[in-house]
Amino acid sequence: MKRHQKGTRLILLGLCLILLGGCVDADMHVTIHKDGSGIYKLQVLTNPLVEEELNPLKEKLKEKGYQIKSLKKGEQLGWIAEKKVDNIAAEPPTEDFENMTPQGKSATALPFIEDMNKGPIKVESQLFHILIHFKTDVDLKGMVTDDPFGQVFLDKMNLRLKMTLPIAAKDHNADEVSEDGKTLTWNLKPGEVNPVKIDVELPNPVGWILVIALVTVVLLILFVIWMVKRSRKKKAQR
């Protein structure tokens, strides 16, 4: 009898693995333009059996001004939510996802960065360059469960955070980088704190202007000195 029960549990577990295979693929992509505008895009693909569980999240995104498009890839169904903003600083993506927790089986299916608006950016001005340090943690420690079937669901999720910058990053801890170095991708692990670090180096126009102005002044002084000496030499020759 015990052997029969054990075999039944193994069969049920196997069926769950098949049904929930590649259960949720979630990609949050933040694109930042040079003028400070940006595009927020969230793509979600899942098994048709779970898709309806994400409808509350989709409706809340619509209320936040996101345009929703249905999506189908292979046997997975889902949607893409996209929003364009004129000023990322005025409308950070974290504001759209605050208090937007999916319900049901997908209750911990998507990553949310809670601390992004609490000062993860540090700007360091140097003479010729401006260094921008971005450091935050995507805390997914809440994505744990004592239910073995629920844990199977969590283990089958693929969560990614993507960020596209106007220039290539000087340093980062991303798992993947595009060929041009501008798009960084982090593979997020449920049940863990996932650190995100980016360093960007920009030219400091003020520093360059000061140096150019200083060099110009020095050259002018040298030119004046040379002209004075030349004038005195001509007078002496006369």
C-alpha positions as CSV (number, residue, x, y, z in Angstrom):
1,M,0.0,0.0,0.0
2,K,2.8,2.4,0.9
3,R,4.6,1.5,-2.3
4,H,1.5,2.3,-4.3
5,Q,1.1,5.7,-2.5
6,K,4.7,6.5,-3.2
7,G,4.3,5.6,-6.8
8,T,1.1,7.8,-7.1
9,R,3.0,10.8,-5.6
10,L,5.8,10.4,-8.1
11,I,3.3,10.3,-11.0
12,L,1.6,13.4,-9.7
13,L,4.9,15.2,-9.3
14,G,5.9,14.2,-12.8
15,L,2.6,15.5,-14.2
16,C,3.1,18.8,-12.4
17,L,6.6,19.1,-13.8
18,I,5.2,18.6,-17.3
19,L,2.3,21.0,-16.9
20,L,4.3,23.7,-15.2
21,G,7.4,23.3,-17.4
22,G,8.8,26.7,-18.1
23,C,5.9,27.9,-16.0
24,V,6.5,31.7,-16.0
25,D,9.0,33.7,-18.1
26,A,9.0,37.3,-16.9
27,D,11.2,40.0,-18.4
28,M,11.3,43.6,-17.0
29,H,13.1,45.9,-19.5
30,V,14.0,49.5,-18.7
31,T,15.3,51.5,-21.6
32,I,16.9,54.9,-20.8
33,H,17.4,57.6,-23.5
34,K,20.0,60.4,-23.5
35,D,17.3,63.0,-23.0
36,G,16.1,61.4,-19.8
37,S,13.0,59.8,-21.3
38,G,12.5,56.1,-21.3
39,I,10.4,53.0,-22.1
40,Y,9.2,50.5,-19.5
41,K,8.3,47.1,-20.9
42,L,7.2,44.0,-19.0
43,Q,6.8,40.7,-21.0
44,V,5.1,37.8,-19.3
45,L,4.8,34.3,-20.8
46,T,3.3,31.3,-19.0
47,N,1.5,28.0,-19.3
48,P,-2.2,28.5,-20.5
49,L,-3.3,26.9,-17.3
50,V,-1.8,29.7,-15.2
51,E,-2.4,32.7,-17.6
52,E,-5.6,33.8,-16.0
53,E,-3.9,34.1,-12.6
54,L,-2.0,37.1,-14.0
55,N,-5.1,39.1,-15.2
56,P,-5.3,41.3,-12.0
57,L,-1.7,42.4,-12.6
58,K,-2.5,43.1,-16.3
59,E,-5.5,45.2,-15.4
60,K,-3.6,47.3,-12.8
61,L,-0.9,48.0,-15.4
62,K,-3.6,49.3,-17.8
63,E,-4.7,51.7,-15.1
64,K,-1.1,52.9,-14.8
65,G,-1.1,53.8,-18.5
66,Y,0.6,50.7,-20.0
67,Q,-0.4,49.5,-23.4
68,I,-1.1,45.8,-23.4
69,K,-0.6,43.4,-26.4
70,S,-1.3,39.7,-26.3
71,L,1.6,37.4,-27.0
72,K,2.0,33.7,-28.0
73,K,5.3,31.9,-28.3
74,G,5.1,28.2,-28.9
75,E,2.8,26.7,-26.3
76,Q,3.1,29.6,-24.0
77,L,0.6,32.5,-23.7
78,G,1.0,35.9,-22.3
79,W,1.3,39.6,-23.0
80,I,3.6,42.6,-23.3
81,A,2.9,45.8,-21.2
82,E,4.7,48.9,-22.5
83,K,4.8,52.5,-21.3
84,K,6.7,55.5,-22.6
85,V,7.7,58.3,-20.2
86,D,9.1,61.8,-20.8
87,N,11.1,61.9,-17.6
88,I,12.3,58.7,-15.8
89,A,13.2,60.6,-12.7
90,A,9.7,62.0,-12.4
91,E,8.0,58.6,-13.2
92,P,10.3,55.8,-12.0
93,P,9.2,52.3,-12.9
94,T,9.0,51.3,-9.3
95,E,6.1,53.6,-8.7
96,D,4.0,51.6,-11.2
97,F,4.7,48.3,-9.4
98,E,4.2,49.4,-5.8
99,N,1.4,47.4,-4.1
100,M,0.8,45.4,-7.3
101,T,1.1,41.9,-6.1
102,P,-0.4,39.2,-8.3
103,Q,-2.9,36.8,-6.8
104,G,-3.2,33.1,-6.6
105,K,-0.5,30.8,-8.0
106,S,1.4,33.8,-9.4
107,A,1.6,35.6,-6.1
108,T,5.4,35.6,-6.2
109,A,5.9,35.3,-9.9
110,L,7.3,38.7,-10.8
111,P,10.3,40.7,-9.5
112,F,9.7,44.0,-7.7
113,I,12.6,46.3,-6.8
114,E,11.3,48.0,-3.6
115,D,14.4,50.0,-2.7
116,M,15.2,51.7,-6.1
117,N,13.7,55.0,-5.0
118,K,15.6,55.1,-1.7
119,G,18.9,56.4,-3.0
120,P,20.7,53.6,-5.0
121,I,22.4,56.2,-7.3
122,K,25.7,57.8,-6.3
123,V,27.3,60.5,-8.5
124,E,31.0,61.2,-8.3
125,S,32.3,64.2,-10.2
126,Q,35.9,64.2,-11.3
127,L,37.9,66.7,-13.4
128,F,37.4,65.0,-16.7
129,H,34.6,62.5,-15.9
130,I,31.4,62.0,-14.0
131,L,31.0,58.5,-12.5
132,I,27.5,57.3,-11.8
133,H,27.2,54.3,-9.5
134,F,23.9,52.4,-9.3
135,K,23.5,49.7,-6.7
136,T,20.4,48.0,-5.4
137,D,19.1,44.6,-4.4
138,V,16.2,42.8,-5.9
139,D,14.9,41.0,-2.8
140,L,13.1,37.8,-3.7
141,K,13.5,36.1,-0.3
142,G,9.7,36.1,0.0
143,M,9.5,33.7,-2.9
144,V,9.7,30.6,-0.8
145,T,7.2,28.0,0.3
146,D,6.9,24.8,2.4
147,D,4.6,23.3,-0.2
148,P,6.6,20.9,-2.4
149,F,4.3,21.5,-5.4
150,G,4.6,25.3,-4.8
151,Q,8.3,25.0,-4.7
152,V,8.3,23.1,-8.1
153,F,6.3,26.1,-9.5
154,L,8.9,28.6,-8.1
155,D,11.9,26.5,-9.4
156,K,10.4,26.5,-12.9
157,M,10.2,30.3,-13.2
158,N,12.6,32.3,-15.3
159,L,12.9,35.8,-14.0
160,R,15.0,38.4,-15.7
161,L,15.7,42.1,-15.3
162,K,17.0,44.0,-18.3
163,M,18.3,47.6,-18.5
164,T,19.3,49.4,-21.7
165,L,21.6,52.5,-21.2
166,P,22.4,55.3,-23.6
167,I,26.1,54.3,-23.4
168,A,28.0,51.2,-22.5
169,A,28.5,50.6,-18.8
170,K,32.1,50.9,-17.5
171,D,31.5,48.1,-14.9
172,H,28.6,45.9,-13.8
173,N,27.6,42.5,-12.4
174,A,25.1,41.5,-15.1
175,D,24.9,37.9,-16.2
176,E,24.5,38.8,-19.9
177,V,25.6,41.8,-22.0
178,S,24.6,42.8,-25.5
179,E,27.3,43.2,-28.2
180,D,27.2,47.0,-28.0
181,G,27.5,46.8,-24.2
182,K,24.4,48.9,-23.6
183,T,21.8,46.3,-22.6
184,L,22.5,44.4,-19.4
185,T,20.5,41.3,-18.2
186,W,20.3,39.8,-14.7
187,N,18.9,36.4,-14.1
188,L,17.0,36.7,-10.8
189,K,16.8,33.8,-8.4
190,P,13.7,33.2,-6.3
191,G,14.3,33.0,-2.6
192,E,17.5,35.1,-2.7
193,V,18.6,38.7,-2.6
194,N,19.9,39.5,-6.1
195,P,22.4,42.4,-6.2
196,V,22.3,44.8,-9.2
197,K,25.4,47.0,-9.8
198,I,26.2,49.4,-12.7
199,D,28.9,52.0,-13.1
200,V,28.7,54.5,-15.9
201,E,31.3,57.0,-16.9
202,L,30.4,60.2,-18.7
203,P,32.6,63.1,-19.8
204,N,32.6,66.1,-17.5
205,P,32.0,69.1,-19.8
206,V,32.6,71.6,-17.0
207,G,36.0,70.1,-16.3
208,W,37.0,70.1,-19.9
209,I,35.8,73.7,-20.4
210,L,37.9,74.8,-17.3
211,V,41.0,73.0,-18.6
212,I,40.6,74.4,-22.1
213,A,40.0,77.9,-20.7
214,L,43.1,77.6,-18.5
215,V,45.2,76.4,-21.4
216,T,43.9,79.3,-23.5
217,V,44.7,81.8,-20.8
218,V,48.2,80.4,-20.4
219,L,48.8,80.5,-24.2
220,L,47.5,84.1,-24.3
221,I,49.9,85.1,-21.5
222,L,52.8,83.4,-23.2
223,F,51.8,85.1,-26.5
224,V,51.7,88.5,-24.8
225,I,55.1,87.9,-23.1
226,W,56.6,86.9,-26.5
227,M,55.1,90.0,-28.2
228,V,56.5,92.2,-25.4
229,K,60.0,90.7,-25.7
230,R,59.9,90.9,-29.5
231,S,58.9,94.6,-29.3
232,R,61.7,95.4,-26.8
233,K,64.2,93.5,-29.0
234,K,63.2,95.6,-32.1
235,K,63.5,98.8,-30.1
236,A,67.0,97.8,-28.9
237,Q,68.1,97.0,-32.4
238,R,67.1,100.5,-33.5
